[in-house]
Structure formats: C-alpha cells, structure tokens
Amino acid sequence: MPSVFVQGRPVASYPPLAPEALRGSVRRVTEVGEEVLHKPCRDVTEFGPDLAALIDDMFRTMYVAEGAGLAANQVGVGLRLFVYDCPDDGGVRHVGHIVNPVLEPLDPAGRRLLDEGEGCLSVPGAVMDVPRPDRAVVRGLDKDGNPLLVEGTGYFARCLAHEADHVNGHVYLDRLSKRDRRAALRQSADRREEVFARRAANAAALAKG
C-alpha cells in the first residue's frame, strides 16, 4: 500500500510540506460567527492563476494553523474549494485540493458512524466528539478544471466530510447539541490565546525556511 496519495493518486514520495505552501502567503483564519462561514459558498467558475494562488495561500495557512484541512471560506473567500493534508487511520497520508466538491451520499446499510474527537481551525482550541461515517467519497475538480474523485476512510473520511460541510455553510458546531456547542465555545475561549501564539510561532518558523 502506498504511503502517500496526492490528488487521490499514489505517489512514490512527497515532501513534508506541499510545494504550494512554499509559494503561498499566510491569511487570517475566519472564526465561527463570521458571516462567510455560515452561508453556502459559490461554485468556482474561473480557473487560472488567481485560483492557483488562493490554493497556495490556503496550504500555507493550513500548515501554520496546524490543520488537516482548510476551506476557502475559512480564509474569507466564499468559494467551493478546500485543501487537505491528512492521514487516514492506517497512517497513509492524503494531500490535495478539491474545487467544487460534492460529498457523495452513502448507503446507510453500508456505513458505520464513528463518534470521535473533531476540531476546527475556525473554533480555535476546541475539540468535541462528532459522529461521522467511517468512509467518504468526494467528487469535484482540480485547479485546472479536470474531474477529480477522492475517497477516504477513518480520520481522512472525517476530514473530507468536515470540509464539505464548510463549503455548504456549516461548521461542526452545527452538529452538536446546544450543551456541547456551549462547551466547545468555552474551550475555545480558554485556549484561544495559546493557539494564536503557536500559529504566530509557526508562521515565523516557516518564513525562515
């Protein structure tokens, strides 16, 4: 079994950081409550250097924020797009971007829900258990407009479903009870300062190369 998949395809080797991140700039991560996170994103209709530059920035921002995935509306851009660098439960690394992603519906008879810890860069510092299917299939396009199919299991399936929620205008707090949502927001308030200090240190380290 290959140890790394890029854009859904196996590769022989891959650097610790996606090359896009070396070209990109860090952007501010939006936080829960900001309008752009709570409404469906628009389809990407223009493919070219501006889209490629956005993807570069999103990869760099994701690494600085220590995320496994990042949607465009998390950097304030209301487009259907996300990037990811995420392991599955077997330790296989998955890296890529998906434009205009659509999460395929799964047959309820063939899926298993996993109730495991989940966080979000837009709810800094909070982690709560969220039930998600143990498998996910996402269809979309790459930055050049070519068809793309990405499948994931375990933690990577959780990542794909989480990011698909983002482009549809939902955050993982929407899947929690009111009580758990309040608990997550308290966690975030308590840990926010620590999280932002770590992000600043990561940005400085990455800038030094």
Salt bridges, closest charged atoms under 4 A:
GLU31 OE2 - ARG192 NH2 2.59
GLU34 OE2 - ARG28 NH2 2.53
GLU35 OE2 - LYS39 NZ 3.71
ASP43 OD1 - ARG80 NE 3.58
ASP56 OD1 - ARG23 NH2 3.13
ASP57 OD2 - ARG27 NE 2.91
GLU66 OE1 - ARG198 NE 2.80
ASP85 OD2 - ARG93 NH2 2.75
ASP88 OD2 - HIS94 NE2 3.02
GLU104 OE1 - ARG139 NE 3.35
GLU118 OE2 - ARG132 NH2 2.79
GLU118 OE1 - ARG158 NH1 2.65
GLU118 OE2 - HIS162 ND1 2.64
ASP134 OD2 - ARG112 NE 3.34
ASP144 OD2 - LYS143 NZ 3.75
GLU151 OE1 - ARG135 NH2 3.35
ASP165 OD2 - ARG132 NH1 2.98
ASP165 OD2 - ARG175 NE 2.74
ASP174 OD2 - HIS170 ND1 3.66
ASP174 OD1 - ARG181 NH1 3.66
GLU194 OE2 - ARG198 NH1 3.51
